[in-house]
Amino acid sequence: MGTVEHPSVMQHVGAGLHGSNCRFCGHSLQRTFVDLGMSPLCESFLTAAHLNRMEPFYPLHVLVCEHCLLVQLGEYVSPSEIFSEYAYFSSYSESWVRHAEQYAVAMIERFNLGERHKVMEIASNDGYLLQHFVRRKIPVLGIEPASNVAEVAKAKGIPTLVKFFGERTAEEIAREHGKPDLLVGNNVLAHVPALNDFVAGMKKLLNRGGVITMEFPHLLRLIEGNQFDTIYHEHFSYFSFLTVSKVFEAHGLKIFDVEELKSHGGSLRIYACHADDETYRPEPRVANLRDVELAHGYDKLETYSSFAPRVHETKRKLLDFLIRAKRDGKSIVAYGAPGKGNTLLNYCGIRGDFIDYAVDRNEYKHGRFTPGTHIPIYAPDRIAQTRPDYIVILPWNLRREIAKQLAYVSEWGAKLVVPIPQVEVFEPGA
């Protein structure tokens, strides 16, 4: 990829970060992509007993490598601190479970998977995906670092190892459980600080003739959709197709197909195999997406400079809306307490003076408080009890699903709000 030096359009990293190296190519990181200030870990929900204790905040200062153009966040906290006990359970999103089932059916049909094959998933969470292969009697194995989440999967009858994935884990799994014909990773590639170790591990674990599929947010969609709230400490890397192709190629894997998905505001699903595997020829979608990114300038450093100013303006517009609503005497609550919502709340400085409370379907979060902003979290039925004027949907990528769930709030004239890509107020059920 070519790069262009534009000191005037991209801010140099401050002294505290100067000299950090790219987690893929090793080059020194000097350029800021966006700086969202200081923020706590987005899934570190607080109990009442912890509200008056010191709370750690870490930089959300995102950099872009001038050499390989990998957009990345520094590793301020070890993965074990983030993921050993995790508050995110995939099965609470009905649309995500449907997405997983549709994926399983498609992979079984495309690759003729059956009882003699094996499917493994890295970051298998609560078994939301592997359960669909189990129902079709296909052997599976989950690899999940969060012990509390893994226990839920095990209770569903899904064999799950509580481990972080890398080359060493890959060798152990291959030795003790064999190699998979389908190796799956949904929304995990971005969560890996040791990127090269992780991809090298997939190469070692994958069976000959096997296929890897990975889903992750598409950097192009993040930039075009102004999705700055998907930046948080659990997401160490943000991938364009051009850059992720280079990462896989460097480890002896070739991407032979790619799909553009609507999930999480716009994601990619890549299909990869061993580089010397002639079974899978590149599909036209590979060249097409590469051409799209080149046409949009994702091989040029200056393309990445347009993001930060739009983020700043979104913050100003959201605060304008909230200030006007509160001055008009309106009550405002939030639906959902996702990780992305906590980035938004902390970056914009939105606390209890704007948002009365949040609700979430995840029982783990009930009675807890949002990290940093300390907004109390309740079960969804609290909305009917308090009848707020505005409901801000923090997991905006699920706006249709949530808008249907909240259709009843039209009884008292409440309106729904999404903050991304820009503030939009709309009627329930719309």
ZAMARGU-4260 file (C-alpha; in steps of 0.2 Angstrom, whole numbers, plus 5000, padded with zeros to 4 digits):
<rodrens>
0) 5000/5000/5000 | 5006/5017/4997 | 5006/5030/5010 | 5007/5049/5010 | 5014/5061/5023
5) 5002/5074/5028 | 5008/5082/5044 | 4996/5096/5042 | 4980/5085/5043 | 4985/5072/5055
10) 4991/5076/5073 | 5007/5069/5080 | 5005/5058/5094 | 5010/5065/5111 | 5025/5061/5120
15) 5017/5048/5131 | 5013/5037/5116 | 5028/5042/5104 | 5038/5027/5099 | 5024/5014/5101
20) 5025/5001/5088 | 5012/4994/5076 | 5005/4977/5082 | 5006/4970/5064 | 5021/4977/5055
25) 5031/4984/5070 | 5034/5002/5063 | 5034/5016/5075 | 5016/5024/5077 | 5016/5043/5075
30) 4999/5048/5069 | 4982/5050/5078 | 4966/5043/5070 | 4955/5050/5084 | 4957/5054/5102
35) 4942/5051/5113 | 4950/5056/5129 | 4950/5045/5145 | 4937/5031/5148 | 4935/5016/5159
40) 4934/4999/5152 | 4917/4998/5144 | 4911/4982/5151 | 4916/4986/5169 | 4899/4989/5176
45) 4899/4994/5194 | 4889/4989/5210 | 4883/5001/5222 | 4897/4997/5234 | 4910/5002/5221
50) 4903/5019/5217 | 4913/5029/5229 | 4929/5020/5225 | 4943/5026/5213 | 4939/5020/5195
55) 4953/5017/5183 | 4952/5027/5166 | 4963/5023/5151 | 4966/5033/5135 | 4955/5030/5120
60) 4968/5037/5109 | 4968/5028/5092 | 4983/5028/5080 | 4985/5024/5062 | 5001/5015/5056
65) 5009/5025/5042 | 5017/5010/5035 | 5002/4996/5034 | 4988/5008/5039 | 4982/4997/5053
70) 4971/5008/5064 | 4974/5003/5082 | 4972/5007/5100 | 4986/5004/5113 | 4986/4990/5125
75) 4983/4999/5142 | 4975/4984/5150 | 4979/4965/5148 | 4966/4954/5140 | 4964/4944/5156
80) 4958/4960/5165 | 4946/4963/5152 | 4939/4946/5147 | 4942/4934/5161 | 4924/4939/5168
85) 4914/4947/5154 | 4897/4956/5155 | 4892/4953/5136 | 4881/4938/5133 | 4877/4936/5114
90) 4861/4927/5116 | 4852/4942/5123 | 4851/4949/5106 | 4838/4939/5096 | 4843/4946/5080
95) 4861/4941/5083 | 4856/4923/5087 | 4846/4923/5071 | 4861/4929/5062 | 4871/4915/5069
100) 4859/4902/5064 | 4858/4908/5046 | 4877/4908/5046 | 4877/4890/5052 | 4865/4884/5039
105) 4874/4893/5025 | 4891/4886/5030 | 4884/4868/5032 | 4877/4869/5014 | 4892/4878/5006
110) 4905/4867/5013 | 4895/4851/5015 | 4898/4849/5034 | 4892/4834/5043 | 4895/4822/5057
115) 4913/4818/5051 | 4918/4836/5052 | 4923/4847/5066 | 4918/4865/5069 | 4928/4876/5082
120) 4924/4894/5087 | 4936/4906/5095 | 4928/4918/5107 | 4912/4906/5107 | 4904/4917/5121
125) 4888/4908/5128 | 4886/4896/5114 | 4875/4907/5103 | 4882/4900/5087 | 4889/4883/5090
130) 4872/4877/5097 | 4866/4878/5079 | 4879/4865/5073 | 4876/4854/5089 | 4858/4853/5084
135) 4863/4846/5067 | 4875/4833/5076 | 4891/4841/5070 | 4905/4840/5083 | 4910/4857/5090
140) 4922/4865/5102 | 4921/4882/5109 | 4936/4892/5115 | 4931/4906/5127 | 4942/4916/5139
145) 4928/4922/5150 | 4924/4908/5163 | 4907/4915/5168 | 4901/4916/5150 | 4909/4899/5146
150) 4899/4891/5160 | 4883/4896/5151 | 4889/4887/5135 | 4893/4872/5145 | 4876/4871/5153
155) 4869/4870/5135 | 4880/4855/5131 | 4893/4864/5121 | 4911/4858/5125 | 4920/4874/5129
160) 4939/4877/5134 | 4942/4892/5145 | 4957/4899/5137 | 4965/4914/5127 | 4969/4909/5109
165) 4986/4910/5101 | 5000/4899/5094 | 5002/4889/5110 | 4984/4886/5113 | 4982/4881/5095
170) 4995/4868/5097 | 4987/4861/5113 | 4970/4860/5105 | 4977/4852/5089 | 4985/4839/5100
175) 4971/4835/5111 | 4955/4838/5101 | 4961/4838/5083 | 4960/4851/5069 | 4944/4859/5063
180) 4937/4859/5046 | 4928/4876/5050 | 4936/4888/5062 | 4925/4903/5066 | 4929/4919/5074
185) 4915/4932/5076 | 4920/4949/5083 | 4936/4943/5090 | 4949/4948/5078 | 4948/4966/5084
190) 4949/4961/5102 | 4967/4953/5100 | 4982/4964/5105 | 4994/4950/5100 | 4988/4950/5082
195) 5002/4940/5074 | 5002/4927/5087 | 4983/4925/5085 | 4983/4923/5066 | 4998/4912/5067
200) 4988/4901/5079 | 4973/4900/5067 | 4986/4894/5053 | 4992/4881/5065 | 4975/4875/5070
205) 4966/4874/5054 | 4965/4857/5046 | 4971/4854/5028 | 4957/4859/5016 | 4948/4868/5030
210) 4941/4886/5030 | 4942/4900/5042 | 4928/4913/5043 | 4930/4929/5053 | 4918/4943/5056
215) 4923/4960/5062 | 4918/4979/5060 | 4923/4986/5043 | 4934/5001/5045 | 4926/5009/5029
220) 4909/5008/5037 | 4915/5014/5054 | 4922/5030/5046 | 4908/5033/5034 | 4895/5030/5047
225) 4904/5041/5060 | 4904/5026/5072 | 4916/5032/5085 | 4907/5023/5099 | 4913/5006/5092
230) 4930/5012/5098 | 4934/5005/5116 | 4948/4996/5125 | 4942/4979/5120 | 4944/4983/5102
235) 4963/4984/5099 | 4962/4985/5080 | 4951/4992/5066 | 4952/4984/5049 | 4950/4989/5031
240) 4950/4974/5019 | 4966/4980/5012 | 4975/4979/5028 | 4967/4963/5035 | 4972/4954/5018
245) 4990/4959/5021 | 4989/4952/5039 | 4982/4935/5033 | 4995/4934/5019 | 5009/4937/5031
250) 5004/4921/5040 | 5002/4909/5025 | 4983/4911/5024 | 4974/4918/5008 | 4957/4926/5009
255) 4946/4919/4995 | 4930/4927/4998 | 4922/4941/5008 | 4904/4947/5012 | 4898/4964/5017
260) 4886/4962/5032 | 4874/4974/5040 | 4878/4968/5058 | 4886/4980/5070 | 4884/4995/5059
265) 4893/4986/5044 | 4905/4971/5046 | 4915/4960/5034 | 4915/4941/5034 | 4931/4935/5027
270) 4934/4917/5021 | 4952/4911/5022 | 4961/4895/5019 | 4979/4889/5018 | 4989/4899/5005
275) 4994/4883/4996 | 4976/4876/4995 | 4970/4876/4977 | 4952/4870/4982 | 4946/4888/4984
280) 4949/4901/4971 | 4947/4919/4974 | 4929/4925/4972 | 4925/4941/4962 | 4920/4949/4978
285) 4938/4950/4984 | 4944/4960/4969 | 4928/4971/4970 | 4930/4976/4988 | 4948/4979/4986
290) 4944/4991/4971 | 4931/5000/4982 | 4943/5003/4996 | 4956/5009/4984 | 4944/5021/4975
295) 4939/5028/4993 | 4958/5031/4996 | 4960/5018/5010 | 4978/5015/5004 | 4982/5034/5008
300) 4985/5041/5025 | 4976/5057/5022 | 4959/5048/5020 | 4960/5044/5039 | 4961/5062/5044
305) 4943/5066/5040 | 4936/5056/5054 | 4941/5066/5070 | 4932/5082/5065 | 4916/5073/5062
310) 4917/5065/5078 | 4919/5082/5087 | 4904/5089/5078 | 4893/5074/5083 | 4897/5076/5101
315) 4892/5095/5100 | 4875/5091/5091 | 4871/5077/5104 | 4874/5088/5118 | 4864/5102/5110
320) 4849/5090/5109 | 4851/5085/5127 | 4853/5102/5134 | 4837/5108/5124 | 4827/5094/5130
325) 4831/5096/5148 | 4828/5114/5148 | 4811/5110/5141 | 4808/5099/5156 | 4809/5083/5146
330) 4814/5066/5154 | 4827/5056/5145 | 4832/5038/5148 | 4843/5026/5138 | 4839/5009/5131
335) 4853/4997/5132 | 4870/4997/5141 | 4881/4991/5128 | 4900/4994/5127 | 4898/5006/5113
340) 4886/5016/5123 | 4898/5018/5137 | 4911/5025/5125 | 4898/5038/5119 | 4892/5042/5137
345) 4910/5045/5143 | 4917/5054/5128 | 4902/5066/5128 | 4901/5068/5147 | 4883/5062/5148
350) 4879/5057/5166 | 4864/5057/5177 | 4861/5076/5174 | 4855/5071/5156 | 4850/5052/5157
355) 4839/5047/5172 | 4843/5028/5170 | 4847/5015/5157 | 4838/4998/5155 | 4845/4982/5148
360) 4838/4964/5145 | 4854/4957/5152 | 4850/4952/5170 | 4869/4953/5174 | 4868/4972/5173
365) 4852/4975/5183 | 4856/4985/5199 | 4873/4990/5192 | 4879/5007/5186 | 4887/5012/5169
370) 4906/5013/5170 | 4913/5031/5172 | 4896/5040/5171 | 4887/5030/5185 | 4870/5029/5177
375) 4859/5016/5185 | 4853/5001/5175 | 4836/4992/5177 | 4826/4979/5168 | 4816/4986/5153
380) 4799/4986/5162 | 4805/5002/5171 | 4801/5012/5155 | 4783/5008/5157 | 4783/5013/5175
385) 4791/5030/5173 | 4785/5035/5155 | 4799/5045/5150 | 4798/5058/5135 | 4814/5052/5126
390) 4822/5035/5125 | 4840/5035/5118 | 4844/5019/5109 | 4863/5016/5113 | 4864/5000/5103
395) 4859/5009/5088 | 4864/4995/5077 | 4849/4986/5084 | 4837/5001/5081 | 4824/4991/5071
400) 4823/4977/5084 | 4822/4989/5099 | 4810/5001/5090 | 4798/4986/5088 | 4800/4981/5107
405) 4796/4999/5112 | 4781/5002/5101 | 4770/5003/5116 | 4779/5019/5122 | 4768/5029/5109
410) 4754/5027/5122 | 4761/5042/5131 | 4769/5051/5116 | 4787/5046/5119 | 4800/5047/5105
415) 4815/5037/5101 | 4833/5044/5098 | 4848/5037/5090 | 4865/5047/5092 | 4874/5039/5077
420) 4879/5043/5064 | 4870/5059/5070 | 4856/5063/5081 | 4839/5057/5075 | 4823/5058/5084
425) 4809/5046/5077 | 4792/5038/5082 | 4791/5021/5090 | 4789/5007/5078 | 4797/5017/5064
</rodrens>
